[in-house]
Amino acid sequence: MKQSSVPKAVEKVLAGAIRREMALEDFVPSKLLKLGTLIVWCNSTNMRENAMPL
């Protein structure tokens, strides 16, 4: 009985890991895009504030 429960436990652990990996594949690119946009915005704001007056 213990032999059949070990593969089920392993299957559940692997299925959970795969689900988490798939969720990260959806989550990370959108966050990177937002981060890139924020960096561009910060850089442009910083450049305007630190610009020398003409």
ZIDALIN-V349376 format. One line per field, one symbol per residue. psi: psi as a letter, one per 20 degrees, with the letter a starting at -180 (. if undefined). Layout:
psi->???
//
This chain:
psi->hhhhhghgggggggggggggghhhhhgghhhhghggggggggghghhghjqpq.
//
